[in-house]
Amino acid sequence: MSEQQGLILSVDGGGTKTEACLADTAGHVLGIGRAAGSNALSVGARQAAQAVMAAVTQAAAGADLRRISLCQMFIPGFSQCLPLPLPFEVQLLGDSPNAYFGALGAPNGIVLLAGTGSFAVSYDGQGNETSIGGWGPVLGDEGSGYDIARRAIQAALRDYDCGRPVTPLGQAVLAHYGVKSAASLVHAIYHGGCDRRFMAQLCPTVGEHAGRGEADALRILDDAAQALCGMAVTLQRRCRLRACDAALTGGVSGLGDRIKQPLSRYLIQNSIRLCEPLYSPTIGGVLYTWWTLMGKMPAKTLAASYHAAYMQKERELPC
C-alpha cells in the first residue's frame, strides 16, 4: 500500500481511560477521541465497549470510515467485547506494542513497564516480541508500584516486631489503611480483600519519604531499581542485545529521579542506557499499526511527524 493511501486507527485503553487516534499513513493525525476506561476486567464488558465506541466516534468524526484500512486496539481484557459494530477490520492486542513503540519508537531496545504490576518487553526488527515478567502479585511484579508499597508495609511490620518506634513512612502506611497501630494492619489489609491497586497507591508516598532522605524509603526504591534492572538484564541476554536503550514507563516512572537515578546506575553497568520515553502510548499504537499495515518500520521522521501532529490536535481539544 502507498503511504498516501488509507487511514489507520489506534485505540489505547486501560482501566481508567481510553484514547483513540485516527491518522493517515503520511504522518498526519486527523482526530483524537477520549473516553472512560475500557479494560472489561475492571469496568465490565458493557461499559468498556461503550467507552471504545465513544472514543472512536469522536476521533473519526467527519471521516469516511470506509477509508480505514486497519484498526488496532491495545486494550487488555477487551476480547469479551468483540465484535463491535464497526465497518472496518479490528485487531485486538495487549498493551505491550504501543507502550514499547511509544517509549522507544524503534526495535531492539527494552521497555520496563512498572505500574501496579511490572514486566519488560523488547521487539526485534521483524516485529517479534519477547517479554518477561508480568506474573502478577503472587508470583512476580518486582519493582512495581504494588511491590514498592508492599515493601513499605513490610518495613512497618518489621519495626513493630522488633519493638522499634514507628517511622514517618510507617505512620503514612497506617494512615493509608486508617489504623492507629501496625498490629491492626494485617486485619485491615486481609479483611479488606488485599486490594493491590489500593495498596499500590502508597507508591508515591514512598517516593515522597525518599525525597526527604528517609532510610527505609530510600532502601525500598533502591531494591525496586535493582529488581527492574534484573528484568532488563535478563531480557537483554535473552534477546542477545548488547549496548541498548531502555525506557521506564507506568506509574512508577512518576517517582522521577528517586527511581530513575538508581535504576540508571544499575543499568549502565550492563551497557544499558536509560532514556526518557519519546512519545505517548497512543502514538506508539499509531506507529505499530502503520508497521503492521505497511510491512516496515516507519522512519524516525514519520514518527516525529505523528508526534507533532498529535500534540497539535491535543492542544485543540476542549479542556
C-alpha positions, 0 to 999 in steps of 0.5 A: 500500500502507498503511504498516501493511501488509507487511514489507520486507527489506534485505540489505547485503553486501560482501566481508567481511560481510553484514547483513540487516534485516527491518522493517515499513513503520511504522518498526519493525525486527523482526530483524537477521541477520549473516553472512560476506561475500557479494560472489561476486567475492571469496568465490565464488558458493557461499559468498556465497549461503550467507552471504545465506541465513544472514543472512536466516534469522536476521533473519526468524526467527519471521516469516511470510515470506509477509508480505514484500512486497519484498526488496532486496539491495545486494550487488555481484557477487551476480547469479551467485547468483540465484535463491535459494530464497526465497518472496518477490520479490528485487531485486538492486542495487549498493551505491550506494542504501543507502550514499547513503540511509544517509549522507544519508537524503534526495535531492539531496545527494552521497555520496563513497564512498572505500574501496579504490576511490572514486566519488560518487553523488547521487539526485534526488527521483524516485529517479534516480541519477547517479554518477561515478567508480568506474573502478577502479585503472587508470583512476580511484579518486582519493582512495581508500584504494588511491590514498592508499597508492599515493601513499605508495609513490610518495613512497618511490620518489621519495626513493630516486631522488633519493638522499634518506634514507628517511622514517618513512612510507617505512620503514612502506611497506617494512615493509608489503611486508617489504623492507629497501630501496625498490629491492626494492619494485617486485619485491615489489609486481609479483611479488606480483600488485599486490594493491590491497586489500593495498596499500590497507591502508597507508591508515591508516598514512598517516593515522597519519604525518599525525597526527604532522605528517609532510610527505609524509603530510600532502601525500598526504591533502591531494591525496586531499581535493582529488581527492574534492572534484573528484568532488563538484564535478563531480557537483554541476554535473552534477546542477545542485545548488547549496548541498548536503550531502555525506557521506564514507563507506568506509574512508577516512572512518576517517582522521577529521579528517586527511581530513575537515578538508581535504576540508571546506575544499575543499568549502565553497568550492563551497557544499558542506557536509560532514556526518557520515553519519546512519545505517548502510548497512543502514538506508539499504537499509531506507529505499530499499526502503520508497521503492521499495515505497511510491512516496515518500520516507519522512519524516525521522521514519520514518527516525529511527524505523528508526534507533532501532529498529535500534540497539535490536535491535543492542544485543540481539544476542549479542556 
